[in-house]
Amino acid sequence: MLRLSELCKGYLDGTEFHSVLQGADLSLNPGDQLALMGESGSGKSTLLNLIAGLDKPESGEIWLGKTAIHAISERERTAYSRKNIGLVFQQYNLLPTLTVADNIRFCRQLKGLPDDDKLWLKLISALDLMPLLLRYPEEISGGQQQRAAIARAIYMEPTLLLADEPTGSLDERNADAVIRLLISLTKQLHCTLLVVTHSDKVASHMQGCIRLQGGQLHVTPRS
Ligand SMILES: Nc1ncnc2c1ncn2[C@@H]1O[C@H](COP(=O)(O)OP(=O)(O)OP(=O)(O)O)[C@@H](O)[C@H]1O
């Protein structure tokens, strides 16, 4: 469902070009659940941004199903991403003017889907968000914002969920619970899951691990 081929991306650092991805290849099947690991600065967020259609590669191909993400316009990429990709960012990116409840509904509404009371209740209770629904993002903690961002991404029922360190603000017990939940809920929705993490413990819950090293991707199935 997701195929990356010979993907290259870098940034201008002053006048010098700094290459981050150098011919990255990857193939994920529907329902795959993998961790993406690599040293700080190796390019994990850069890769997620490209897959999500938030940025364009210098060269190479990104296919999501039959859509060539690398070849479509920015407007088409945004529309495609809104419909198909759930995102949990490092900085959560909740909208400050909306309550937690409206934030969680936001991406599903953008996609044009009606509310799903069963899924809503499942998410709200599993992520322990009931007491926070009427608060605004600035009125809740970082870990609570992270849980709301996870609920928002799953509630839109994406075909691919990309999570950038989704348990970074949580203590170990909550991190463990949240990652198990992310895995079981995405499995129920037949959604492919790619989780950036620095934690071997988080990665051990996934089917396998992709390592980003030297600008290239290396897949290790769980032994
Ligand atoms: N917009 C940008 N402009 C210039 N350089 C950038 C930009 N975004 C990222 N970089 C550089 O690209 C490299 C990869 O960054 P990226 O954030 O993708 O790494 P990462 O693996 O996600 O790191 P971390 O684990 O610390 O979050 C880094 O050297 C970073 O400084």
Ligand as a Chemical Component Dictionary entry (heavy atoms), coordinates in Angstrom:
data_LIG
# 
_chem_comp.id                   LIG 
_chem_comp.type                 NON-POLYMER 
_chem_comp.pdbx_formal_charge   0 
_chem_comp.three_letter_code    LIG 
# 
loop_
_chem_comp_atom.comp_id 
_chem_comp_atom.atom_id 
_chem_comp_atom.alt_atom_id 
_chem_comp_atom.type_symbol 
_chem_comp_atom.charge 
_chem_comp_atom.model_Cartn_x 
_chem_comp_atom.model_Cartn_y 
_chem_comp_atom.model_Cartn_z 
_chem_comp_atom.pdbx_ordinal 
LIG N1  N1  N 0 13.354 22.585 7.383  1  
LIG C1  C1  C 0 14.642 22.241 7.534  2  
LIG N2  N2  N 0 15.638 23.042 7.082  3  
LIG C2  C2  C 0 16.930 22.675 7.195  4  
LIG N3  N3  N 0 17.340 21.524 7.757  5  
LIG C3  C3  C 0 16.400 20.691 8.224  6  
LIG C4  C4  C 0 15.008 20.995 8.148  7  
LIG N4  N4  N 0 14.309 19.967 8.696  8  
LIG C5  C5  C 0 15.228 19.073 9.108  9  
LIG N5  N5  N 0 16.474 19.503 8.830  10 
LIG C6  C6  C 0 17.732 18.758 9.099  11 
LIG O1  O1  O 0 17.597 17.475 8.510  12 
LIG C7  C7  C 0 18.150 16.465 9.349  13 
LIG C8  C8  C 0 17.075 15.437 9.676  14 
LIG O2  O2  O 0 16.110 16.032 10.538 15 
LIG P1  P1  P 0 14.859 15.220 11.092 16 
LIG O3  O3  O 0 14.068 16.146 11.938 17 
LIG O4  O4  O 0 14.166 14.564 9.957  18 
LIG O5  O5  O 0 15.598 14.103 11.981 19 
LIG P2  P2  P 0 14.970 13.060 13.024 20 
LIG O6  O6  O 0 15.588 11.738 12.720 21 
LIG O7  O7  O 0 13.481 13.123 12.995 22 
LIG O8  O8  O 0 15.528 13.636 14.400 23 
LIG P3  P3  P 0 14.976 13.506 15.918 24 
LIG O9  O9  O 0 15.055 12.039 16.301 25 
LIG O10 O10 O 0 15.943 14.331 16.687 26 
LIG O11 O11 O 0 13.566 14.048 15.963 27 
LIG C9  C9  C 0 18.720 17.183 10.569 28 
LIG O12 O12 O 0 20.092 17.396 10.339 29 
LIG C10 C10 C 0 17.959 18.510 10.581 30 
LIG O13 O13 O 0 18.743 19.520 11.162 31 
# 
loop_
_chem_comp_bond.comp_id 
_chem_comp_bond.atom_id_1 
_chem_comp_bond.atom_id_2 
_chem_comp_bond.value_order 
_chem_comp_bond.pdbx_ordinal 
LIG N1  C1  SING 1  
LIG C1  N2  SING 2  
LIG C1  C4  DOUB 3  
LIG N2  C2  DOUB 4  
LIG C2  N3  SING 5  
LIG N3  C3  DOUB 6  
LIG C3  C4  SING 7  
LIG C3  N5  SING 8  
LIG C4  N4  SING 9  
LIG N4  C5  DOUB 10 
LIG C5  N5  SING 11 
LIG N5  C6  SING 12 
LIG C6  O1  SING 13 
LIG C6  C10 SING 14 
LIG O1  C7  SING 15 
LIG C7  C8  SING 16 
LIG C7  C9  SING 17 
LIG C8  O2  SING 18 
LIG O2  P1  SING 19 
LIG P1  O3  DOUB 20 
LIG P1  O4  SING 21 
LIG P1  O5  SING 22 
LIG O5  P2  SING 23 
LIG P2  O6  DOUB 24 
LIG P2  O7  SING 25 
LIG P2  O8  SING 26 
LIG O8  P3  SING 27 
LIG P3  O9  DOUB 28 
LIG P3  O10 SING 29 
LIG P3  O11 SING 30 
LIG C9  O12 SING 31 
LIG C9  C10 SING 32 
LIG C10 O13 SING 33 
# 
